[in-house]
Amino acid sequence: MVAYGNPFEPEETFARWKTMMFGLYDIGLGITIFSIFKKVFPEISKYSSPEQIENYNKVMKNNSRLSAFTDYIIAPMFGFKDAEEYYRSARISGNLHKLKRCPTMFLHSWDDILVMK
């Protein structure tokens, strides 16, 4: 397995994204993600409940931030109550000992502003 540029502590990294450069990362990435989501929304709707579809529409209408997308669409889609719980479950730091059978390489820069602590 090769992991490239992923944060080892995503809950801390994404919390910083909300404030970095006055929130521009959160807004810029959110606009991009929401535009992609809107394109695939008809296909996703086929597999979503009416309540989920209503929630997705409400979030797409009122938000453009990555944090809102993760909090109100991605986290619930995968059974998490919010983005914080979702990001905590994806944490690599403190869980490396669980990788036992798969050769693994992590590749990122020590000074990457998006993944560094």
N, C-alpha and C positions, 0 to 999 in steps of 0.2 A: 504494500500500500504506500502511495506517495501522497502526502498532504502538502499543498503549496499555499503559503501565505494565510493560513488560517489562525485565528486567535486561540491561544491556549486557555484563556479565561474570558469567554465571549460576553458574559454578563457585565464584566468590568469594561471591556472594549466598547461594547455598544452603548453603555451608559455615557462614555466619553464622547461618542459620536453625536449625541444630542447637543453638546455644548461646543465641540471643536469648531473653530472658525464661525462662531456665532450661530451654530446649528446648520451650516451649509451642507455638511456631509449628510446629515439626517434628511434635509429637504431634497438635495440633489439626487441622492440614491433613492429616496422615496418616490420622486417623480418618475425616475426611470423604471423602478419596480412596478409601480402602479400602471404605467403605460403598457408594460409587458403583460401584467395580470389582466388588464382590460381586453387584450387581444385573445387570451386563452380562456377568458371567463365563460364564453358559451360552452366550451368543452367541459370545464370544471363544473358548471351548473348541472350537467347531466348526472353527476354523481353526488350532488349536494341536496340537502333537505331544503324545503321552502324557507325555514328559519335561517339556515346558513346563507341562502341566496339573498334574503332580505338584509341580513347583517353585512354581507359583502357589498351590496349596493349602497347601503348607508355609509359604510366606511369609505368607499371609493368616491362618493359624492362630497364628503366633508373633510377629507384628509389628503395630504400629499407627502407625509413624512414616512421614512423607513420604520421609525419606532411605532407608528400607528399601524402600519401594514403588519409588522411582526406581532404586535399586541392583539390586534382584532381579527386578523385573517390567518396568519401562519400558526401561531400558538394554538388557537382553538381547533384548527384543521387537523392538527396532530395530537389532540387530546390534552393539551396543557391549558392551565387556567389563564396564563398571561405570558408575556415575552420573557420576564425574569425567570420563571420556572423552565421555559423552553431553553433559554440560554444556559441555565445551570445544568440541565441534562446533557448538553453538548460539550461540557467542559472537558478538556484534555488534561489540564494540569491536575495532578493528584490521582489520575486514572491510568497513567501509562503502564502501571504494573499489570493491568488487565489484558494488555496485548501480549499474548504468549505464543501464538502459532503463526503469526503473520509478520514477515519481515516488513519493517516500517521505516520510512524516511520522512522527516518533516523539513521543509525548506522554506525559510523566510529570512529576511534581513533583521539584524539586531536593532537597527534604527528605523524600522518600518513604523511610521506614525500610527497606522491603523491597528497593528497587532502588539505593539510594545506596551509594557506596563509602565 
